[in-house]
């Protein structure tokens, strides 16, 4: 009975275990590189040790032994050297190693802001798995709107898998990683765009006025020369699909066409639904995962009637051109800024390769130390000292209103 209860508890724990949105594998090649950099750091620490000359007197015997003759007299002063190692060198090595490890870990981002709207959570979900050849880590890998810090999207995506070992580092991202980003921006109200006046291409402006001339005359002839306004707004969070053949993003949005007659209320001419499919190419540059989007499929239709959908066919090509020329560059400017992945400061990725799988993608790369460990540690120490010396913020006022 006890065995059955333990089994049920294990199954329940497994059922509620959080799936990672991001995994990182550090291979033995990377660990060797870090080891060499660590040894270089320890050598620098040892250079700061000064071993004093040994002077003394035993009866009528006076001695003065400098560092230069330690090698010649090692047979006679083994116990003395052992004492010296225990008292000075070993503590320095231990301290240097702990400083190295803690300083590197302190520079790894865990929960930080991506921009003014959205943050990223790289909390470690469980202890790293260590084998003879790899160090595997599982991270939450979830975006969240900064205005809703406690909000989280349920991860129902395929768990990313890491099998490769050829490169120094492998990072895997599931569809959940990208879906949580798009859901967060959607909740933050960022997935909307308004084009007015000279932002609307002249050819499209003329076509829209000709298409809706009858509606304008019926609604309010006085506003016929008013500026046009196009508003695009996502009506649901976009979704990411990762397949071996590529990565796509599906978007459903509303397109509203209106006239803006100065200080008067807007005059809506039409509202339609837009469905678009974008291809997404991922790249790892430095420590940032960047995305390049390209419009692949596009269609508009009316949510009122099939007859109105037929009337929208002439607008299909010019609106697609507007998206390609006016909207996609703005999207790519934002997505190409990228998002930082959890890597200690001073390290960057080189020779990246991206591989798509069913439900996740992996990025393999080699490591490069852009900064020496001593520089990273000194920078981190300076930042900690500044934080410690900074005056604390005054408590908020509690005066009654």
N, C-alpha and C positions, 0 to 999 in steps of 0.2 A: 504493500500500500504506500509506504514511504517513497519507494522507487517510482511509482506511478505519479505521485504528487510532484516529485522533483522533475519528472519528465514534462508534466503539464506546465510547471513554472518555466522551464527552459523554452518550451514552445511559445508560451505567452511573451517571454522576454524577446525571443526572436521575432515574433510578429510585430512588436512595437519598436524594434531596433530601427534607428534612423538610418536611412541610406545616404551614402556620401554623394555629393554633387561634384566633388573634385577629389582625385587621388594623385599622389606624387610618389614616384619610385626613385630612390637614390641608389645607383648601382655602385659596385665596388670600384669602378674607375673614378667616379666622383669622390668616393670616400678616400681614395688614395691621394687625389689632388688636395682635398681638405687637410689630409694628414701632412702632406708636404708643406702646405702653407702654415699649418700649426707648428711644425718643427722649426720653420723659419722664424715664427713669432717667438718660440721658446729660446732659440739661439740669441735673439735680440734681448730677451729678458736676462739670459745668463751673462751677457756682456756688461750688465749693470752691477754684477756681483764683484766685490773687491775682497780678495783673500789676504788677510794681513800676514806680514812676516812673523815667523815664530822666533821669539827671543826669550832667553831664560837662563837660569843658573842652577846647577846641581852640584853641591859641594864646591870643589875647586874647578868644576867644568862649566865654562860659559859657552853658550851657543847662540847663533844668529842665522836662521835658515830662511832664505828668500824663495820666491816662487820658482826661480830659475833652477834651483837644485833639488826641487821636490822629486823629480824623476829619479835622480841618483840615490836618494835616500829613502825611496818608497818602501824598501824592505824593513826599515827600522821605524817607520812612522805610520804603519798601516792603521793602528788603533786611532792615532790622531786624525788621520784623513777621514776615517769612518765617522769620527765625532763631527768633523767639519761638514761632511756631506749631510749628516742627519740634522745638524743645527742650522745650516745656511742654504745649501743647494736644494735639498729635497723639498723644504717648505716653499722655496721660490718656484720650483717646477709645479708643485701642486697648486699653488696660488695662481700661477700663470695659466695653467690648464683650466681652472675654474673660471677665471676671468674671461678667457677665450670663449668657453662654452656659453656662459651667461650673457656675454656681450653680443654674441651672434644671435642667440634666441631673443634677446630684447629688441632686435631690429626686425624681427619677422612680424608683419602686420597680421592681426587676428580679426579685429572688427574695426573697420575704418570707412571713411566716406569716399565715394568715387567722384562725386561732384556735389553741387548744392542741393540735389534732389534725392540721391540714392546712395546707399552704403552697401558694403560687402562683408559677409561673415565667414571667416575661415577658421572657425573653431575646430579643434581636433576632436573627432568623435570617439576615438579610443586610442589606447597606447599603440605606438608604432610597432609594426611586425618586423623583427630582425631575423635575417637568415645569413648564411655564410657569404652570400653574394649581393644581397639587396637590403635596403631599408625602405619599407612601404608605410605610407601614412595616408589616413582617410580624413578628409575635411568636409565640413558642412557644405561649403561652396554655394551659399545662398545670398542673393541680393535682397534688400529691403528698402522701402521708402523711409527716408530720414524722419518724416513727420509721423511715422507709425513704427517706432523702433521695436515694438514687441510683435509686430505682424510677421508671419512666416507662411510660405506656400508649402503645401503638403507635397512631398517628393514621391511621385508615382512612376518615375522614369526608370529605365533600365540601369542597373548598377554598372558603372564603368569597370573595365577589366584591364589589368596591366600584365602583359606577357613578355614584352621585349626587354633585352638587356644590353643591346649593342652600344647605346649612347650612355652618357653619364647620368642624365636625368630624363624621366618620362612623366608627363603631366596628362591626366585624363579628365575630360569634362563630359558630363552627361547632358542630355537634353534639358534636364531640370535646371542646370546651371544657367542656361540661356533663357529658359522660360521664366525663371524667377526674376531675371533682369528686366525682361519686357513687361512682366506683370507689375513690377515695382514702378517703372516709368509710367505705366498706364494708370496706376493708383495715384501717382503724384501729379497727374494731369498734364504730362509732358507730350503725349502722343496726339497732338493737335497742331494744326498749322493754318494760318489765315493769310491769304494773298489779296491785296487791295490795290486799286489805282494802277500805277505804273509797274507794279509787281506782276500784273496779269499781262502776258504777251499780247501785242496788238492784234495779231492774226486771230488768236483765241477770243479776244474781246469782241472783235467784229462778228465772229461766228456765233458767239453766245447771244449777242444782241439780235442778230438775224433770226436765230432759232426761237428766241422767246419774245420776238417783237409783238406778236398777238397777245401774249400774256401781259406784257407791259401796258399796252393800250387798254386792255380790259381792267387792269388793276388800278393804274394811276398814270395817265399820259403825261402828267407834269414832271415826272421823274425820269423820263426817257433818256435824258443825257447825263444822268447821275453816274458816278464811278461804280464799276462792278467789284464784287467781292466773292472770292471762292474760299470756303472753309472746309478743311479736311479734318475729320476727327475719328480716331479709332473707336469703334463701338464695342470692342472686346479685346482683351490682351492678345497680341500676336503670339503665334506658336512656332516652335522650332522643330524641324524633323531632320535627323541625322541618319544618312544611309551611306553604305560604301561608295555609292556613286556621287555623293555630294551632300551639302547642307542647304536646306531651304527654310525660309521664314514666310508663313502665311499671314496675311493682314486683311481684315475686313473693316472698312471705314465708311462713314457717311460723307457725301459731298454735297454741300449746300451752296447754291448760287443765288446771290442777292444783289440788289441795288442799294447804294448808300447815299441817300440824298441829303448831305450836309447834316443839319441839326434835326432833321425829321427821322422818324423810325425807319429801320431798314425794311425794304420790300422784297420778300422772298419770292424768287421766280421758280425754283425747282429744288428738289431734294432727291438724291439717288444713292444707291449703294455701290461701293467700289470693292472689288476683290482683287488682291494682288498677290503674286508669289515672287519672292526675291531669292536669288542665290546668295549664299554667304561664304566667303573665303576667309578662313582664320589664319593668322600669322602671329608668331611670337617674336617680338622685337625688344631686346633688352630684358626687362622683366614684365612687360605688358602684353596681354593677349589682345590683339587688334582684329577688327572685322571690317571687311570690304563688301558692301552690298551692291547688287545689280538687279534691276527690274527684269523679270523674265516673262511673266504672264500678267495680263491686266484685262479686266472687263468691268463694265458698269451696267446697271439695270435698275429699273424702278421698283420700289416696294409697294407701288400703288396698283399698277396694272401692266399686263403684257403689252398692250398697245403703246403705253408710254415708254416701255423698254425699247420698242422698235424705233420710236422717235429719237431715242438717245444714240442710236448707232452712228450718226455722223459726228458725234462728239468723242467717240472712242479714240480715234487716232490723235487728235489734238490734245486731249487730256493726258494720254500716255506720254506724248512728247513733253508736256508740261512737267509731268512727274520726273522724267529722265533728265531734263535740263534744269528745272528749278527746285525740285524737292530732293532727289537722290544726293546731289552734292552736299546739301545741308545735313542729311542723315549720316553720310560717310564722314563728314567733318567731326561729328560727335563720336561715331563708333570707332574711328581710327585712332582716337586718343587712347583707347584701350582701357583695360583694368589690370591692376597689379596682381600678380600671383604671389603666394606666400613663400618668399625666398629671402634669406638674410641680406642685409645691406652689404654692398661691395661686390656681390656676385651678379653676373648677367649670363644670359644664354647666347650661345653662338651655334652656327650650323644646324638650324632648326629644320625639322621635317614633320609635316602634319599628315596623319593617317585617319581616314574615316572608317567607322565600324557601324554596326546596326545599333543605333540608340546612343552612341557616344563617339567621341574622337580623342585621339592621343597626339601629343606633341612631344617628339623626342629631340633632345638637344644636348650639347656639351656645355660645361661650365667654364666661365672665365672670371678671374678675380680682377675686377676693374679697380679695386682699391685693396691695399694691403690690410691685413688684419689689425695691425697697430693703428693705422689711420681710422679704421672703423671704430675700434675700441676707444680711442681718444676723442673722437667726435661724439660717441655715445656718452662718455663721461662728462664732456662739456655740456651736453644737452641736459643731463641729469642734474648737474650743478646749477644750471640756470633755472631749472624747474624748482629746485629746492630753495633757491634764493628769491624766487618771484614771490611778491606779496600775495597772500590769499585774498580772494574776492570778499568784499563785505557781505554780511548776511542780508537777505532781502528785508525790506521794510515791513514791519507788522503794524504800522499805524492804521487806526480805524478810518474808514472813509465816511 
